[in-house]
Amino acid sequence: QVQLVESGGGLVQPGGSLRLSCAASGMIFRLYVMGWYRQAPGKQREVVAGSTNGGTSSYAVSVKGRFTISRDNAKNTLYLQMNSLRPEDTGVYYCNARKSSLDYWGKGTLVTVSS
């Protein structure tokens, strides 16, 4: 049974940093395309960053240069380092794993950027 468990969310002031983690189990982590998504209050879920199984990273325009996605295949863990956080980064952040027709989601971790 595949499980994705996010952690690391919380309340942070504008300009601050957070590091999110996504621990994966029940899957061969290195074979999956992994991604971070977020959903702000009243808005649709949107992609934040992605990491292919070959290690290529991609970012939404709104977070490029501020966020860094990384993965540790030995630890079955995906990370999202978030710097220079802005109030508009507030939302629930979800981890996603995808391979062929397989598509898994975590339950999310809340990030609140506010003074």
C-alpha positions, 0 to 999 in steps of 0.5 A: 500500500502506497503512502505519502506523508508530508511534514514540515509545514507551519506558520512563518513570517514573510521572508522566512523559510520552511523545508517540507518533507514527503516520506514515501512507502510501499513503492519503488520511490526512484521509479516515480515522478514526484511533485509538490502541489499546493492549494490556497483557500478558495483556489484550485490546486496548482503545481509548485515543483516537480522532480523526474525519476531522472533527477530533472527539476521544474518549477512554477514561475511563481516560485522559481528562484525561491523554492528548491525541490530535491529527492533522496532515493535512498531514504524514499523522501522528497523535499521542498526547500522554501525561501523568501516566503510570501503571504501568497505562498500560503496553502496546503502543500501536497506530495504527489507520486506518478508512474504510468497510470499510477497516481498517489497523493499525500494528505497535505501539510499546511503552510501559513505565511503571515506576520 
